[in-house]
Amino acid sequence: MRFSVLTVLLCIGCLLFYPFNASALHHEETQAAAGSALPNDEGIVLEVLDTTGYTYMELENGDRRFWIAAPTTEVKKGDHIRFVQSMSMENFTSKTLNRTFRRVIFVSSTMVKK
């Protein structure tokens, strides 16, 4: 009997929260389709700098421009990138590029969206 009551309560709980998750996902897709800014973990490639082990990409997302550093990635200007952020660093100097970035987001992986 106890197992049945717990199972029923669990099922009711899942049903109560399902519509909220579905509406949140639907809202995100609608925003992207409407041409507004992309989700925070995406951007359009403006510039690419390759070094040993890393690919630095300047991305644009709405009115924001920012740099990410990813494991070596084959990417070109105009590609739509989705990334998984690991950490960000302020005033990061790349010795290989002999360049200081105001802010770089280091990412663990990237994916070119079609």
C-alpha positions in Angstrom: 0.0 0.0 0.0 2.8 2.4 0.9 4.5 1.8 -2.4 1.2 2.6 -4.3 0.7 5.9 -2.6 4.3 7.0 -3.2 4.1 6.0 -6.8 0.8 8.0 -7.3 2.3 11.0 -5.6 5.4 10.9 -7.7 3.3 10.6 -10.9 1.2 13.6 -9.9 4.3 15.6 -9.1 5.8 14.9 -12.5 2.6 15.8 -14.3 2.4 19.1 -12.3 5.9 20.2 -13.3 5.9 19.0 -17.0 3.9 21.9 -18.4 6.3 24.4 -16.9 9.3 22.7 -18.5 7.5 22.4 -21.9 6.5 26.1 -21.9 10.1 27.2 -21.0 11.5 25.3 -23.9 8.9 26.6 -26.2 9.6 30.2 -25.2 13.3 29.8 -25.8 12.7 28.5 -29.4 10.2 31.3 -30.1 12.8 34.0 -29.0 15.5 32.6 -31.3 13.0 32.3 -34.2 11.9 35.8 -33.7 15.4 37.1 -34.5 16.2 38.4 -31.1 19.6 37.8 -29.4 20.8 34.2 -29.3 21.1 32.3 -26.1 24.1 33.3 -24.0 26.0 30.1 -25.0 25.9 30.9 -28.7 27.3 33.4 -31.2 28.2 34.1 -34.8 31.9 33.9 -35.6 33.5 37.2 -36.6 37.2 36.3 -36.4 39.2 33.1 -35.9 42.8 32.9 -34.5 44.4 29.4 -34.3 47.3 28.5 -32.0 48.7 25.2 -30.8 46.0 23.5 -28.9 43.4 26.3 -29.0 41.2 28.2 -31.4 40.2 31.7 -30.4 37.0 33.0 -31.8 35.4 36.4 -31.6 31.7 35.9 -31.5 28.7 38.3 -31.9 25.4 37.7 -30.1 23.0 40.6 -30.6 24.8 43.7 -29.7 27.5 41.8 -27.7 30.9 40.9 -29.0 33.2 38.6 -27.0 36.1 36.1 -27.3 36.1 32.4 -26.6 39.0 30.0 -26.5 38.2 26.4 -27.4 40.2 23.2 -28.0 41.4 23.3 -31.6 38.3 23.6 -33.7 37.6 23.8 -37.4 35.5 26.9 -37.8 35.1 29.8 -40.2 33.7 33.3 -40.2 29.9 33.4 -40.3 29.5 30.0 -38.5 26.8 29.8 -35.8 28.6 28.4 -32.7 27.2 26.9 -29.6 29.6 26.4 -26.7 30.0 25.0 -23.2 31.7 27.5 -20.9 34.3 26.3 -18.4 35.6 29.6 -17.0 36.3 33.2 -18.0 39.4 35.3 -17.4 39.9 39.1 -17.4 43.0 40.7 -19.0 44.2 37.3 -20.3 47.5 37.4 -22.2 48.1 34.8 -24.8 51.9 34.4 -25.1 51.5 32.5 -28.4 49.5 35.3 -30.0 51.4 38.0 -28.1 48.0 39.6 -27.4 46.0 40.5 -24.3 42.3 40.0 -24.4 40.1 42.1 -22.1 38.0 39.0 -21.4 38.2 35.4 -22.7 35.7 32.7 -22.1 37.4 29.3 -22.0 35.1 26.6 -23.3 35.3 22.8 -23.1 33.5 22.1 -26.4 31.9 23.8 -29.4 29.4 22.8 -32.0 28.6 24.5 -35.3 24.9 24.8 -35.6 23.3 24.2 -39.0 
